Amino acid sequence: ERITGRSYEKLVDSLVFKPLGGRAQFGNPGTDTVPQPFGHTRGRGNQPRIVDPRDADYVVPPVIVAAGDASMTLMDYAKFLQVHLRGLRGVDGLLKAATIRDLHAPIAPVDTGTKYGAGWGVGITRDGFETHGHSGSAGAYIAIAPIQPVRDFAVAILTNIGGDNDVFP
């Protein structure tokens, strides 16, 4: 922001989403000018509970906004994943394939079976395929994206109820 004189949000939108033909919305999607579904969590008795988008417990703190406070349409997210899938398959696009591979290159182990790059976990599935995955949640929404370059496969799973117990199984 100091170097360009532009906010992080404007930079991400202009350098990532506009070239993809889309746009990002920053902040809780429930506060967008276009009505969006509110997020949910599990409450008493495991019942879904609506989360007010202004609830301070579900607002991403400023210190980690750059790590996960952007929302986009499913189509825009699909385009974003396609850039990563193609790059992992060696095809240049919005970013050079080498740049995508650098972003996915494991830096530090998370556990014995998963390594972690710049936002992407890298592991091997039970059937032997290398899988690059990202998941993110501020508690009331969750996004999961596995990519398997050898299979030329990527999928986005998005829901407005947060919590590992709802999505990962």
HUKALIN-V747236 format. One line per field, one symbol per residue. phi: phi as a letter, one per 40 degrees, with the letter a starting at -180 (. if undefined). psi: psi as a letter, one per 40 degrees, with the letter a starting at -180 (. if undefined). burial: 1 if it has 24 or more other C-alpha atoms within 12 Angstrom, else 0. A space follows every 10 residues. Layout:
phi->???
psi->???
burial->???
This chain:
phi->.cccgbcddc cccccbcccc gbabbbgcdc bcccdbcccb bcbdggccbc bccccdcbcc cdcbdccibb bacccccccc ccdcdccccg bcadbcdccc cccccdbbcc acbbbbbcgb cbabcdcgbc bbbbbaabhb babbacbbdc cfbaabbbab bchdccbcc
psi->ddddeiiddd dddddcddde eaiihiihde eidhhihiii ihaheeihhh hheehdeehh iddedeeffi iiiddddddd ddddddddee hibdiidddd dddehhdihd adehihageh ihihideehh hhihiiiede iihhhihgdd efhiihhhif hihddddd.
burial->0000000110 0110011001 0011111111 0000000111 1000000000 1010000111 0000000111 1100011111 1111111110 0011100001 1011000000 0000110011 1110000001 1111111111 1111111110 0111111111 111001000
